[in-house]
Amino acid sequence: MDYISTRGAARGLNFEQVTLAGLAGDGGLYVPKSWPSFSAEEIAAMAGLSYVEVAVRVMQPFVGEALDEGELRDLCEQAYGRFSHAAVTPLVQLDGRQWLLELFHGPTLAFKDVALQLLGLMFEKFLARQDKHLTVVGATSGDTGSAAINALAGRDKVDIFMLHPDGRISDVQRRQMTTVWAPNVHNIAIDGSFDDAQAMVKKMFADQEVTNRFAISAVNSINWARLMAQIVYYFFAASQMGAPHRKIAFSVPTGNFGDVFAGYVASRMGLPIERLIVATNVNDILHRALSAGDYSTGSVTPTAAPSMDIQVSSNFERLLFDLEGRDGAKTAERMAAFERSRNMQLDPAMRETAAAIFASYRVDPDEMALAMRGVYENSGQVIDPHTAIGLSAAQNADIDPSVPVVTLATAHPAKFPDAVERATGIRPALPRRVGDLFDREEKYTKLPGDYDSVKKFIMSNATPSDG
């Protein structure tokens, strides 16, 4: 499998190279040169398989010669053996039509674990083949940072520098990052928003003073390998619910568009998805883009769903690339104009193509709270604010009533105890495996929200690529 940049100018890479590279050298995002596909018979054969076996079948076409089937299975068994539920991503039925896909049974209680536990192992395996050191630089709106740090802490030949917006993530999210005292882990709290942090990370990938000295990579969903791993749970859930013999709809709470783009890839691979519902909070750039063609930024509004407090959704570029006929020059021109003006309008043809698979819904704080309260009163399920946004969108979606709707439950409710308690009267407890989180000592560095300060800190603490 070969990979190309959405902006057309970077050289093509194989899977191992694209995993270690993260962002493309031309500022674009890597995608497969073509989408692999499964027949209805191949999808039907996934029913009843373990999560690991479905993962091997779904990911093998993307991995190509970088990992043989046995190596890929071994990595999956290691990664998903750390999950607290034997099904890895179990389905929970709420009523006759609505379902939850629980993605929070990994070590840090969020869906990011599903991909990052595997990505950490891939980094270690690929770096063992090469005589170089990797510097991972990432930005987090809450869950990516803790999942990445858990996956990479103490691993050979890799340092991780994770930026988060100071004071804009929950206490549990912050502590899951800052209480990890491995020598290769560096937490940075910046004065600014997630979008500010993400912009610094992307700028660093284009900074030759940095890239000439360090081998920079990413664990954010700009890294293709992470998105690849997220495609698996769409196939796993759908095959359990009768695919390919009936269609399934998925509702995805999203800010950075990576999780729902993984569902889009699953549909391109042949999975019969009736609709992908893009559920946003009041930071609704994705809803505006899909419903009205208006992809223009505003200021970030802090909410009780901090992982969605985003105004620039990095993975949307991957969809734009497909919508424009995979013309890298067009996408590069479009993204350059957006980076100058912070405004983009989607033309009618692009919107019409997107509408064939995507729907979108904006959920305000009251609707979010009502969804949390309603699902608790009606089914006894306690859900977090992000999942509540997805469920609210699912309940309001205009979809054929015969089609089941699966909402991605992206985080354990105990990561957001205050918001859950306000809505339901129930204060969710942390699972026993992380129950001592608030007894651990924190360690992180506060920096101003400017690129030069962050760059100086990373260059002073990272290991050069030649070790």
N, C-alpha and C positions, 0 to 999 in steps of 0.2 A: 504494500500500500504506500503510495506516494502522497505527500502533503504539499499544498500550495497556500500562498498568502492571499487573504482577501483583497490586498492592494496590488497584487500582481508583480511586484518588482523583486521580492526576495527569492533566493534560490529555493528549489524544492528540497524537501527533507524526507527521510524515512521515519518510522515511528519512534525509534530510539532517539534520533536526533531531535525530533519535534518535542518529545517529552522533556528533554534536558534544556531545550531552547526556550520554551514558553512563548514569548511574544516574537513575532517575525521582525527581521532587521529593517523592513520598510515601514514599521509601525502597525502593520496589519495583524490579523489573527490567522493561525493555520487551520485549514480544513482539509479533509480528504479530497483528492483530485476527483473522485467520483463516489457516490453513495453505494455501499454494498446493499444487496437486497436478499430477503428470505422469501421462499415460496409459502403458500398457505400450509402445505404439508410440513414444512420445516418448523413453522410457528406452532402448529398443532402438536408436534412432537415435544415441545417444551413443557406441556402440561404435566404436572406431577414431578418434574425434576427439582432437585435442590437448587438453592440460589446460586451456589458455586457452579453447578453444571450449566445453568442458564447463562451465567456470566461468561463462562468459557466460550459457549457457542456464539453469543452476541459480540464479544470483543475480538475473537480470533481474526475476523476479516480485517479489522483495523490495525491489529498488531503486526500482521504479515510475518516476515522472517525474523523480526526482532526477538520474539519469544516463541518457542514451539509449544504445542498444546500442553505437554507435561509441565513445562516451566510456568505457563500461565495459570494452570490449575493449582500448582503449588503456591504461587503468590496469592491467589484468591482464597485458598484454604487458610493461609496465614492471616490475611487481612480480615476475613469475615469470621474467623474463629474467635476474634476478640469481641464479637457482638453478644449482647446479653440475651437475645432471643434466637432460638434455633432456626426460625424462618428468615432471619436477618431483617427483612422488611415485611412484616406481617400485615395482612388486611383485617380491618375491623368494620363490621356492618353496623350502621347507625339506624337505618330504617329500610323500607322496601326498595329504595333507590340509591341512597347516599352511603358512601363508604369512605373510610380513611385508610391511607397507606402509611403506616408508621415507619418513618425513616430515622428515628432518633434512638435506636438501641445500640449505637456505637459508643466508644469511650467518652466522647464529649457531648453526647445527648443531642446531636443535630445531624441533619441529612448530609452535611459536608463530610462526615466520617466515612460514608459509603464509598466515596471516591478517594479521599485523602489517605485512608489507611492503605489502600492499594498503591496510590501514587508514591508514598514514602518508600515502600518496598521496591517499586520500579526504579526510583532514583538510586537506591543503594545497589541494586543489581547492575544497572547500567554504568554507574560510576566505578564499580569494581572492575569493569572491562577497560576502563580508560584511566590514564595516569593524570587526573586533574581533580581540582576541588571546585565544588559548586556553591554559589552564593544565591540563596533563594530570597527574593524581595517581594513582599506582598502587602496588600492593604485589606483591612477587614471592616465590615460593618457589624461584626459581632461574632459569627460562628466560624467563618473560614479560618481565622487566626488560631483559635483554640484547637480546631481539628488538625490544622497543618502542624502546629507545634507538637501536639501529641504524636503525630505520625513521624516527625523528623527528629525529635529530641534524642540526642545521644548517638545519632547515626553517623557513620564514617563519611568523611570527605564532603560534608555539607554543613553550611551555616544558614540560619534563617533569621531574617530581619522582618518583623511584622509591625506595620503601622496601624494604629486605630485612632479614631477621633476621640479626644479626651472628653470624658463626661457624657458621651453619647451612646454608650452601650450599657447593658445591664451589669450589675455587680457580679453575677454568676459568669457572664460571658468574659468580663475582664479578668476575673480571678482564675478562670480556666487557662488563661494565657500566662498571667504574670506570676503564678505560683509554681511554674515549671523552671527549675534552677539548673538546667543542663548548660554546659559551657558553650554549646553551639546555638543557643537560643537568645535572641535580642528583641525585647519588646519596646516599641516606641509609641508614646502617646503624643499626638500632634494637636496643636491648637487650630482646629478647623473641622470640616465635615469629612465624611467618607469620600466624597467626590474629590476633595482636595488631596486626600491621601492617595487615591487611585491615580490622579493626574501625575503626582510625583513619581509613582512607580513606573508609569508608562514613559515619563520623561527620562528616567534613569536608564531604561532599555535603549534609548536613542543617544545617550551621552557617551561619546567615544572615550573620554577620559576614564570612565568607569568600566566600560565593556572591554577596553584594551588590556585592563589589568585583572579583571575578575570575570569568571564565567557566570553570568547572571541568568537565573531562571525564575519561573513563577509557579505558584500553587493556586492563585486565583483561577476562576473559571476561564480566563484567557488561555490557560494551558489546555490543549486539546485532550490530553490523556484523562484529565479530570472530568471533562464533559462525557467522554467515551464511557467511563464507568457509570455515569448517571443514566445512560440509555438503558442499562440492564434492568432497572426496577420497573420501567414501563412494560417491557416484555414479560417480566416475572409476574406482575400483577394482572396484566391482560390475559395471559395464558391460563391463569387460575380461574378467571371469570368467563372463560368460554371463547376467547380469541383462538383462531380467526373466524369462528362461526358467528360471532356477534361483535358489534362495535362497542367500544368503551369511550367515555369522555373523561378527561382529566382536568381538574382545577388546580392551578399551581400558584401559590403565593410567591411573588417574584419582584425583585428590584433590579438585579443585574442581568436578567434574562437567560442565564445559563441553564437553570433547571428546566425551564419550559422549552428552551432550544433543544435540550436532550430529547424531549418528547417529540419535537418536530423531526429530529433525525430518525427516531423510531418509526414515525409515520412514513418517512421517505424510504425506509428499509422494508416497508410492507406491512407494518403493524396496523390493523384497522382501527384507527382512532377517529371517532366521530367529530370531536372538537377538543382543542386545547384552550382552556379558559385562563387567560392571563389576569390574575387577581392582583390589584395594586392597592396601596393605601392612598392617602392624600397626596403623596409624592407620585403623581400619576402620569409621568411622561410616557410610559408604555401604553397606557390606556388611551391617551390623547393621540398617540401615533397610530395605533391600530384602528381607532374609531373615527378619527377626524383627519388623519394624515399629518398631525402637528407634532413633530419631534423637536421641541424647543425647550430649553432649560429654564428653570426658575430657581428660587432659593429653596434650600432643603428645610423642610419642616420636621423637627424632631417629634417622634411619636412613640407609643408603647410597643411598636413593632420595628425596632431600630435596624434590623437587617434589611428592611425595605426602604429605609430613608435615603434614597438615591435619586439623583436627577440625570445621571449619565450612565446608561446601561451598556456596559462594554460589549456584551455578546450580541446586541442588536445588530452590530456590524456584520456578523455572520449571516443573519437572516437577510439583510440588505444585499449582500453579495449574491445570494441565491435568487432574490427577487429581481435583480438586475441582470439575470442570465449569466452569472459567474464571470462578469467582466471586471477584472481587477482594476483597470484604469478608471472605469466609471466609479467604482467604489472608492478608490483613492481620492478622486476629485471631489466626490460627495463628502467624504469624511474630512478632507482638508478644509472645505468650505464651512462645515459644521464646527470644526475646532476654532475657526476664526470668528464665526458669528454666533455660535451656540444656538443655531436655529436650522431646522431642516424640514422641508415639506415633502411628503411622499406623494408621488403622482398617482392618479386614479388606477392605472393598470397594476401598480405594485400593491395598492390597498386591496384591490379585487382578488389578486392572487393570494395575499395573506389571509383574507376573509374566508377562503375555502377551508382553512384548518383552524385559524385563530378566532376566538372571541375575547372580549376584554370587559372588565368591570372594576369600577373604583369604589372602594369600601371606606366609609368614614368611621371615625372612632366609635360613634354610637352603634353603628351596624356591627362593628367588630365585637363590641361588648355584648350585644344581643345574641350574636352567634355563640360566644362562649357560654353565656347563661343558658341559652336554649338547648344546646347539645348536652349540657350537664343535667338539666331538668328532665329532658326527654329520653336520654339514653345512659346517663350516669358517666359519660366520658368527660374528662377534664382536658382541655386543649389550650395551647399557647396562643398568643395574639396573632402570629403569622398564619398558623393553621386556621384560626377563626376567620381571617380575611379570605382565605381560600374557600372555606366552607360557605361563608356568606355569598361569595360570588357563585359557587356551585348551586346554591339554593335559588338564586335569582336568574340563572342562565336560561335562555330560551332554546332548549334542546328537547328533542323528541322524548316524551315521558317514558318510553320503553327502553331508553338507553341508560344504563347505570353510570353514575358519576363518581369518580374516585378523586378525593381531595388529598393532596400530598401533605401529610402531617410532618412538618419540617423540623420541629424542635420539641423537646420535652417541656411540659408546662412549668416545671420547677426552675427553668432558666429565666422565667419572667413571673416570679411569685406575686409581686405587687399588683400587676395588671390582672392576673388571673383572680386574685382575691377580691379586687374591686368589682369584678364582673360576676363572680359566682359565690363569694363568701367562703370559698375553700382556698386554703393556702397550701399549694402542692409542695411536698417534701422532695428533697433531692434523693435519688436512688442511693442505696447503701454504698455502692462502689465509688461514689464521689461525695459521700456524706461529710467528710472532714474538710471540705473545700475552704470554709471560712476560718479554719484554724491554721491554715498554711500562710507562711510569710510571702509577701509580694515583692517583686523586683521588676522595675521598668524605668525607662528614661523619658522625661518630658522634654519636648522640643517645640520651638515655635513653628507655625505653619508655613514655613518657606523651604523651598527645595534645597538651597545651599546648606542649610543647617542639617537636614537629613542626609544629604550626600556626604558631608564632612564626617558625620558620625559613622556611616556605613563604611566609608573608605578607611577610617581609622581602626575599625574593628573586624573587618572581613579578612579572609585568607585569600591571597592571590590564586588564580586558577592553576598555577604550576606548583602550588603548595608551599 
